[in-house]
């Protein structure tokens, strides 16, 4: 099962390629710098409104319909650089696509029926180790997500990636040797209070072990040794 989304039009404008100072000015004005390449055409450095970009990426799935000076180009997101603290997109790479040729894309795996799962109803803990998979399809057929119905999962069950089913026109790109061993979801019994207490005790014992012979504890001395070449 999968859900499809239509492409979203996103207006982009050419920008001059310069120093990082210019990119910072763009971001302060609410624009995100990016590069468009692919299909043996000239690379295009562009700027796009940050708010419109977030909306397009959230709504369009794989394909973006770019409006550049009145001309439309279909593209997919290749890479997005994200600020490590603020979590904001700081730069994007887009790749042009031919709508008549298949492409590969990463899509999310969405679980449904979790609340109806017998294992969950019994108090089991459901975990989803794999949240994305690679698919191959025409750009217009790339799904927003591959959906798995977990309503039949019972306590102690482990569902592997080879249980996923691709919709018509879409191929799951999985490693045949590991797909049957890579967990998609697991349902395990919750730990008892006695087990949690025992784990906490073991952790405390390990933390209280004395320092090994020859080791000394630092008493607030955070001074780092000078880097090579910095010593006087």
C-alpha positions as CSV (number, residue, x, y, z in Angstrom):
1,X,0.0,0.0,0.0
2,X,1.1,3.5,-0.7
3,X,-0.1,7.1,-0.9
4,X,0.7,9.3,-3.9
5,X,0.9,13.1,-4.0
6,X,0.8,15.6,-6.9
7,X,3.8,17.8,-7.6
8,X,3.8,21.3,-6.1
9,X,4.9,24.4,-8.0
10,X,7.8,26.2,-6.5
11,X,9.0,29.6,-7.7
12,X,12.8,30.0,-7.9
13,X,15.0,32.9,-8.9
14,X,18.5,33.0,-10.3
15,X,21.2,34.2,-7.9
16,X,24.8,35.2,-8.3
17,X,27.3,32.7,-6.9
18,X,29.6,34.5,-4.5
19,X,31.0,34.2,-1.0
20,X,29.2,32.7,2.0
21,X,28.4,36.2,3.1
22,X,25.9,36.5,0.2
23,X,24.3,33.2,1.3
24,X,23.9,34.5,4.8
25,X,22.3,37.7,3.5
26,X,19.9,35.5,1.5
27,X,18.9,33.5,4.6
28,X,18.4,36.6,6.7
29,X,16.0,37.8,4.1
30,X,14.0,34.6,4.2
31,X,15.5,33.0,1.2
32,X,17.3,29.7,0.8
33,X,20.2,29.3,-1.7
34,X,20.3,26.2,-3.8
35,X,21.6,24.5,-7.0
36,X,19.7,22.8,-9.8
37,X,21.5,20.3,-12.0
38,X,21.1,17.2,-14.1
39,X,19.9,16.0,-17.6
40,X,23.2,17.3,-19.1
41,X,22.0,20.9,-18.7
42,X,23.8,23.9,-17.2
43,X,23.8,24.1,-13.4
44,X,21.5,26.8,-12.1
45,X,22.2,28.6,-8.8
46,X,18.9,29.9,-7.4
47,X,17.2,31.3,-4.4
48,X,13.8,30.2,-3.1
49,X,11.5,31.5,-0.4
50,X,12.1,29.5,2.8
51,X,8.4,29.3,3.8
52,X,7.3,28.2,0.3
53,X,10.1,25.6,0.2
54,X,9.0,24.1,3.5
55,X,5.4,23.9,2.3
56,X,6.4,22.3,-1.0
57,X,8.7,19.7,0.6
58,X,5.9,18.8,3.0
59,X,3.2,18.5,0.4
60,X,4.7,17.3,-2.8
61,X,6.3,14.0,-2.0
62,X,9.1,13.4,-4.5
63,X,8.6,15.7,-7.4
64,X,8.8,19.5,-7.4
65,X,7.6,21.5,-10.3
66,X,9.9,24.5,-10.5
67,X,8.9,27.8,-12.0
68,X,11.9,29.7,-13.2
69,X,11.1,32.9,-15.2
70,X,7.9,31.3,-16.5
71,X,9.6,28.0,-17.5
72,X,8.6,24.8,-15.7
73,X,11.2,22.2,-14.7
74,X,10.5,19.0,-12.8
75,X,13.0,18.1,-10.1
76,X,13.6,16.1,-7.0
77,X,15.4,16.9,-3.8
78,X,18.9,15.4,-3.8
79,X,20.3,16.9,-0.6
80,X,19.3,19.4,2.1
81,X,21.8,20.9,4.4
82,X,20.3,21.6,7.8
83,X,21.6,23.9,10.6
84,X,22.8,21.7,13.4
85,X,21.2,23.7,16.2
86,X,18.1,25.5,14.7
87,X,17.2,22.6,12.4
88,X,16.5,25.0,9.5
89,X,17.4,24.2,5.9
90,X,20.4,26.3,4.9
91,X,21.0,25.0,1.3
92,X,19.4,22.6,-1.1
93,X,20.5,20.6,-4.1
94,X,17.8,19.7,-6.7
95,X,18.1,17.3,-9.6
96,X,16.1,17.7,-12.9
97,X,14.1,14.6,-13.8
98,X,12.6,13.2,-17.0
99,X,9.1,12.3,-16.1
100,X,9.3,9.4,-18.6
101,X,12.3,7.7,-16.9
102,X,12.3,5.9,-13.6
103,X,14.2,7.3,-10.6
104,X,15.0,6.1,-7.2
105,X,13.9,7.9,-4.1
106,X,13.8,7.5,-0.3
107,X,10.2,7.4,1.1
108,X,8.9,6.9,4.6
109,X,7.3,3.7,5.9
110,X,4.0,4.5,7.7
111,X,2.4,2.1,10.1
112,X,-1.4,1.9,10.4
113,X,-3.6,-0.2,12.6
114,X,-1.1,0.0,15.5
115,X,-3.9,0.6,18.1
116,X,-5.7,-2.5,16.9
117,X,-2.6,-4.7,17.2
118,X,-3.2,-7.6,19.8
119,X,0.4,-7.1,21.0
120,X,-0.1,-3.4,21.6
121,X,-3.5,-4.0,23.3
122,X,-1.8,-6.4,25.7
123,X,0.6,-3.7,26.7
124,X,3.5,-4.5,24.3
125,X,6.0,-2.0,23.3
126,X,6.1,-1.4,19.5
127,X,9.3,-0.1,18.0
128,X,10.0,0.7,14.3
129,X,13.7,0.4,13.6
130,X,13.3,1.1,9.8
131,X,11.5,4.2,8.9
132,X,12.6,4.8,5.3
133,X,13.1,2.6,2.2
134,X,14.3,3.2,-1.3
135,X,11.8,2.8,-4.2
136,X,12.1,3.0,-7.9
137,X,9.4,4.3,-10.2
138,X,8.5,7.0,-12.7
139,X,8.7,10.4,-10.9
140,X,4.9,10.8,-11.0
141,X,4.4,7.3,-9.4
142,X,6.8,7.9,-6.5
143,X,4.6,7.4,-3.3
144,X,4.7,9.7,-0.4
145,X,4.9,6.7,1.9
146,X,4.8,2.9,1.9
147,X,2.1,1.8,4.3
148,X,2.2,-1.3,6.4
149,X,-0.8,-2.6,8.3
150,X,0.3,-3.6,11.8
151,X,-3.1,-4.5,13.1
152,X,-2.3,-8.2,13.2
153,X,1.0,-7.9,15.0
154,X,1.1,-9.9,18.2
155,X,3.3,-9.9,21.3
156,X,6.8,-11.0,20.5
157,X,6.4,-10.5,16.8
158,X,9.1,-9.2,14.5
159,X,8.1,-8.0,11.1
160,X,10.9,-7.8,8.5
161,X,11.4,-5.6,5.5
162,X,10.5,-8.4,3.0
163,X,6.9,-8.1,4.3
164,X,6.4,-4.8,2.6
165,X,4.4,-4.8,-0.6
166,X,5.0,-2.2,-3.3
167,X,2.1,-0.8,-5.3
168,X,1.7,-1.2,-9.0
169,X,4.4,0.6,-10.9
170,X,6.7,0.9,-7.9
171,X,9.6,-1.4,-7.1
172,X,11.1,-1.7,-3.6
173,X,14.9,-1.5,-3.8
174,X,15.9,-3.9,-1.0
175,X,18.9,-6.1,-0.5
176,X,17.6,-9.6,-1.1
177,X,20.2,-11.1,1.3
178,X,19.2,-8.9,4.3
179,X,15.6,-7.9,3.7
180,X,14.4,-11.0,5.5
181,X,16.6,-10.2,8.5
182,X,16.2,-6.4,8.8
183,X,13.4,-5.6,11.2
184,X,10.6,-3.2,10.2
185,X,8.8,-3.4,13.5
186,X,9.0,-5.4,16.8
187,X,6.5,-5.8,19.6
188,X,8.1,-6.8,23.0
189,X,6.7,-7.2,26.4
190,X,7.3,-4.3,28.7
191,X,10.0,-4.8,31.4
192,X,8.7,-5.5,34.9
193,X,9.6,-3.2,37.8
194,X,11.9,-5.9,39.1
195,X,13.8,-6.0,35.9
196,X,14.1,-2.2,35.8
197,X,15.3,-2.1,39.4
198,X,17.9,-4.8,38.6
199,X,19.1,-2.8,35.5
200,X,19.4,0.3,37.6
201,X,21.4,-1.5,40.3
202,X,23.8,-2.9,37.7
203,X,24.3,0.6,36.3
204,X,25.1,2.0,39.7
205,X,27.6,-0.8,40.4
206,X,29.4,-0.2,37.1
207,X,29.4,3.6,37.8
208,X,30.9,3.0,41.3
209,X,33.9,0.9,40.1
210,X,37.2,2.4,41.4
211,X,39.6,3.8,38.9
212,X,42.1,1.3,37.4
213,X,45.6,1.2,38.7
214,X,47.6,4.1,37.3
215,X,44.5,6.2,36.6
216,X,43.9,9.5,38.5
217,X,40.8,11.6,38.7
218,X,40.8,15.1,37.4
219,X,40.0,17.6,40.1
220,X,38.5,20.3,38.0
221,X,41.5,20.7,35.7
222,X,40.0,21.3,32.3
223,X,43.2,22.6,30.8
224,X,44.0,21.1,27.4
225,X,47.5,20.4,26.2
226,X,48.5,22.9,23.5
227,X,48.3,21.8,20.0
228,X,51.5,20.8,18.2
229,X,53.3,23.9,17.2
230,X,51.5,26.1,19.8
231,X,53.8,25.3,22.7
232,X,56.3,28.0,23.6
